[in-house]
């Protein structure tokens, strides 16, 4: 294979409300976590569930949209690339953090508390829950 690929797609539940900040040059950046669960059966028939947590980072306009519409508990689709940062902690130990740097994000559930039987979709919430957000349509 010529070349390489770094792409990740996750669907899960937001684990904490987004935190938005601005870099000194004014660029907005928003972070939140997403829990993705996997259910399976062991060879002896025992049902198990594992949850993997992903740290998500969004930049610029996508950061502002996420800060406005994403809340803890919502179901979200995130597409982007994996990136690992490293820094030295206060104790002198090297620390590492792997993050999903998002290039696309879509809310897959109805906005909580919206009026009407199905609720209203907010700006950018154009995906119905039955649609596959990465189908290429």
C-alpha positions in Angstrom: 0.0 0.0 0.0 1.4 3.4 -1.0 0.7 6.0 1.6 -1.0 5.9 5.0 -4.4 6.5 6.6 -5.4 7.9 10.0 -9.1 7.9 10.3 -11.5 7.1 13.1 -15.3 7.1 13.3 -17.1 6.6 16.6 -20.7 6.6 17.7 -21.4 6.9 21.4 -22.7 8.9 24.3 -21.1 12.2 25.5 -19.6 11.6 28.9 -19.3 15.2 30.1 -20.4 18.6 28.9 -18.1 20.3 26.4 -15.4 22.7 27.6 -14.6 25.5 25.2 -11.6 27.8 25.4 -9.8 30.2 23.1 -6.2 30.1 22.1 -4.2 33.4 22.4 -4.8 34.0 18.7 -8.6 33.7 19.2 -9.1 30.2 17.8 -11.9 28.3 19.6 -11.2 24.7 20.8 -13.8 22.5 22.5 -13.2 19.2 24.2 -15.5 16.5 25.6 -15.4 12.7 26.1 -17.4 10.0 24.4 -18.2 6.5 25.7 -18.5 3.7 23.2 -19.8 0.4 24.5 -19.4 -3.1 23.0 -21.5 -6.1 24.0 -20.4 -9.6 23.5 -20.8 -13.2 24.8 -17.9 -15.2 26.3 -17.4 -18.8 25.0 -19.3 -20.1 28.1 -22.3 -17.9 27.2 -21.8 -15.1 29.8 -22.9 -11.7 28.4 -20.4 -8.9 28.9 -20.1 -5.2 28.1 -17.0 -3.1 27.7 -16.9 0.7 27.5 -14.0 2.6 25.8 -13.7 6.3 26.5 -12.5 8.7 23.8 -11.3 12.3 24.3 -12.6 14.5 21.4 -11.1 17.8 20.3 -12.9 20.1 17.9 -11.5 23.3 16.4 -12.9 26.6 15.0 -16.5 26.6 13.8 -17.0 22.9 14.8 -15.9 23.8 18.3 -18.4 26.6 18.6 -21.3 24.3 17.3 -20.3 21.5 19.7 -20.2 24.0 22.6 -23.7 25.2 21.7 -25.5 21.9 21.1 -23.6 19.0 22.7 -24.5 18.0 26.3 -23.7 15.1 28.6 -25.7 12.0 27.6 -26.4 12.9 24.0 -25.6 10.4 21.3 -23.0 11.7 18.8 -21.2 10.6 15.7 -17.6 11.9 15.5 -15.2 11.4 12.6 -11.6 12.5 12.6 -8.1 11.3 13.2 -6.2 10.0 16.2 -3.4 12.2 17.7 -1.2 11.6 20.7 0.2 14.5 22.6 2.9 14.3 25.3 4.0 16.7 28.0 5.9 16.7 31.2 3.7 16.7 34.4 4.3 18.7 37.5 6.0 15.6 39.0 8.5 15.5 36.1 6.9 12.4 34.6 6.1 12.3 30.9 2.4 12.1 30.2 0.6 11.0 27.1 -3.0 11.6 25.8 -4.5 10.2 22.7 -7.4 12.2 21.3 -9.8 12.1 18.3 -9.3 15.4 16.5 -12.7 15.8 14.9 -13.3 16.9 11.3 -17.0 16.1 11.4 -19.6 15.7 14.2 -23.3 15.0 14.1 -25.8 14.6 16.8 -27.9 11.5 16.4 -30.6 11.9 19.0 -33.4 14.5 19.3 -32.6 17.5 21.4 -33.7 16.9 25.0 -36.7 19.0 26.1 -37.6 20.1 22.6 -41.3 20.8 21.8 -43.5 18.4 20.0 -43.7 14.6 19.9 -40.4 14.2 18.1 -38.7 17.3 19.2 -36.9 19.8 17.0 -33.6 19.5 15.4 -31.1 22.2 16.0 -28.6 23.7 13.5 -26.4 21.0 12.1 -28.6 18.2 13.4 -29.6 16.8 10.1 -29.2 13.1 10.8 -32.2 10.9 11.7 -31.3 8.2 14.2 -32.0 5.4 11.6 -29.6 6.9 9.1 -26.1 5.7 8.8 -24.0 9.0 9.0 -21.1 7.6 7.1 -22.9 6.0 4.3 -21.4 8.3 1.7 -24.7 9.7 0.4 
